[in-house]
Amino acid sequence: METATPILDTAFWITSGAIVALLFLSAFFSGSETALTAASRGKLRAQADKGSKGAKRALSITDDNERLIGSVLLGNNLVNILAASLATALFTRLFGESGVALATLVMTLLVLIFAEVLPKTYAITNPETAAAKVSPIIQLVISLFSPVVSAVRSLVRGMLWLIGVRTDPDSQILAVREEIAGAITLGHDVGAVQKEDRDRLLGALDLHERDVEEIMLHRSEIELVDGDLPPQELLETVLQSAHTRLPIYKNDPENIVGVVHAKDLLRAMYARTTDAFDSKDAFDVMNVVMKPYFVPETTTLDDQMREFLRRNTHFALVVDEYGTLQGLITLEDILEEIVGEITDEFDTDETVPVKRTDAGDWIVDGSMTIRDLNRATDWNLPDDEAITIAGLMIHEAQMIPTMGQVFSFHEFRFEVIAKSANRVTRLKIRPLKT
């Protein structure tokens, strides 16, 4: 008579222990994948700079996300499949053919709760800390599975290539600037970042995408000084101006020969009066002017700001591809793109480019850029086809508007309230939807 084999024998306990160990490994791989992919590289870099070896190792691992994810998924699938196979064998031994369905149900619950949801929830709440802790073991796993992962990666790329998909392992889904900008915008949407802070941060990030022609003072608004004026008239012209630096021309306004600083002119004038010279007519303004600094209109604001800092100057004249004067730009203009409008004691209410009336309308200077108006009002008027708000209205209307003419587009009402020749100098704007 055969002796019945005990169910709870040594093989049962070894198999059960192996399943538990495999579930633990599955939880480790799942949590590690979430931690390393969710961890902020900026925070990891900050921790690494403070001496954290784990953070430094995590940074190194995440440099190649494709290899990282391939290795972790390989390990995770190995332990999950092995655990499911052992569970099926164990439950079949205990319950017969019905053990297959029971093993599937039990392992699904165990893997879902203890190997997926639990470790991933912990990892997502403490991604940087978890990434630093698991990095030594994951680095070993990557080294161990590297040959297999490389082969699988080549196979996958070959299959994708056959269907016309090209992969670039060095490309990033989002550029760093775009990622930062998205985080700032999201922070503002949820109330964590103030509007003023959002505008300053996004303004600084956008400098490399914008050209000087977008914010320069147009040539029609530049105050030019005739270098052939008598000294007394020259001095009066400079003193009456609200600006400290003025371009000097000779014979033709297009012939800019220098830039005079009011303080340099006053010093020179004062020196000649104290020296008791006989005639002010002997004064030559060319002795005190600075050499004009010309820049192309396609220069980015980021590059121009660097040039201003390198040259120790704040003033540049903007020319087009033919060398024709188009406008001027100052360091203050670029800084205003970051911090907003900068006013001083010479700026009056009339120079403020946008004001709101008691009726809820907005009175806007026609030369105000669309981007500045959007920042001031939190609107989203498009700036693809025009730079200024007057240019946008003319582009949409496909005509030079007349005084008092009204247009409606982009869910706004535009009314021309001031013109100078063919230039729209003042607009009244009202949102059609509140």
Buried (B, 14 or more C-beta within 10 A) or exposed (E): EEEEEEEEEEBBEEBBEBBEEBBBBBBBBBBBBBBBBBBEBEBBEEBBEEEBEBBBBBBEBBEBBEBBBBBBBBBBEBBBEBBBBBBBBBBBBBEEEEBBEBBBEBBEEBBEEBBBEBBBEBBBEBBBBBBBBBBBEBBEBBEEBEEEBEEBBEEEBEEEEEEEEEEEEEEEEEEEEEBBBEBBEEBBEEEEBEEEEBBBBBBEBBBEEBBBBBBBBBBEEBBBBBBEBEBEEBBEBBEEBEBBBBBBBBEEEEEBBBBBBBEBBBEBBEEBEEEEEEEBEEBEBEEBBBEBBEBBBEBBBBBBBEBBEEEEBBBBBBBEEEEEBBBBBBBEBBBBBBEBEEEEEEEEEEEEBBEEEEEEBBBBBBBBBBBBBBBBBEBEBEBEEBBBBBBBBBEBBEEEBEEEBEBEBEEBBBBBBBBEEEBBBBBBBBBEEE
